[in-house]
Amino acid sequence: MSAGKKKRSKTASQLTDFANGKQVPDRLTTSQGCPVDHGDCTMTIGERGPIPLQDFTFLDTLSHFDRERIPERVVHAKGAGALGYFEVTHDITRYCKAKVFGKIGKRTPIAVRFSTVGGESGSADTVRDPRGFAVKFYAEDGNWDLVGNNTPIFFIRDPILFPSFIHTQKRNPQTHLKDMDMFWDFISLRPESTHQVSFLFSDRGIPDGFRHMNGYGSHTFKLVNSQGQPAYCKFHYKTDQGIKSLSVSRAAQLAGDDPDYSIKDLFESIANRNYPSWTMYIQVMTFEQAQQHQWNPFDLTKVWPHGDFPLIPVGRLVLDRNPRNYFAEVEQIAFSPAHLVDGIEPSPDKMLQGRLFSYVDTHRHRLGPNYHQIPVNCPFAARPAHYLRDGPMTIDDNQGQAPNYFPNMFLWTNGYSLLLPLQNNRGYWRRETLQDG
């Protein structure tokens, strides 16, 4: 390299790096694998004649192009992703029996997506907006998704208001412009939003990329240990890179000059082996403490005081691989608070209860009913065994020769005997009496 010549960044040299290390066929083919010798022109009848329907390459190319866009996320559309691992550093099996926390030193593969909330997929990622922080743990007892933000609280506590709140973050229905009157009108009528609004307009309101912010599960969850003893819990991720934020002027400059600043910063960091990491903590509250607490411990607009419920260290998240393809591993990844594993359960948090439905519902709209079969969503460390069959985009073996009905005497008969009451008025009840016929 000549003196004074600036080295290209990893993002700028991505195609060159690919060409130098490629391990793919050197020849262009159709979608069916047949070689193509004319990828730059269509077949015609004569030199200036029409295109015949037998030009499969042309029809294949355009028909796929016409369908290559999928609906963007209704919220958190603009985002970045990376993959890595979670390593247990402290024993919390006294609180939780989930295998992801099984023993000190245990590593579980993870995928993470960071995002803004209100903007479209092409918007700037340096705006004043909460940041999404979602983690998918590929554990041997199934996938666990911890779907949170960079704030421990939220604007509202009742999910029926969520669509209206998000509408205020989007565009005016007539002008198609962002409208601050919509935002402040809603906020002024919902005083419970004060906590989150104060956070949003603090020095942490515009994080300097995704590496320099904390993450929170935000909701209250229920942990259960191997003895069946429950406790309530909140999850925290503290950035090991330290908190850094952007000034208003710097954020505005980047929004114009480098609107993908945060995505690029994350990719460059990992590509240069400067792997970002976060330390996971939990707060624990007993059922008795929850009953006696001075405010509702399931209210998403409030926090648990650290003096009363101190942070307990759990482990470390490390991101050490960039996505090989953004669409395949970031755009198609599907997180949901309903994706839980044995030992981690929902609490009565109203917002959590609403999200349990809404997230999987939007995945089925955006990705299809078999979104769980897409490789980045597949529970590859576990072996799925269920009766969900067929449907659009079935891309695995559809569970082969296994029966597709339940109950049966041939496969997975354990599920039938487990249909038992759990506790009080909540459980899986089966009425089998003489009166039922």
Order of alpha helices (4+ residues) and beta strands (2+ residues): alpha-alpha-beta-beta-beta-beta-alpha-alpha-alpha-beta-beta-beta-alpha-alpha-beta-alpha-beta-beta-alpha-alpha-beta-beta
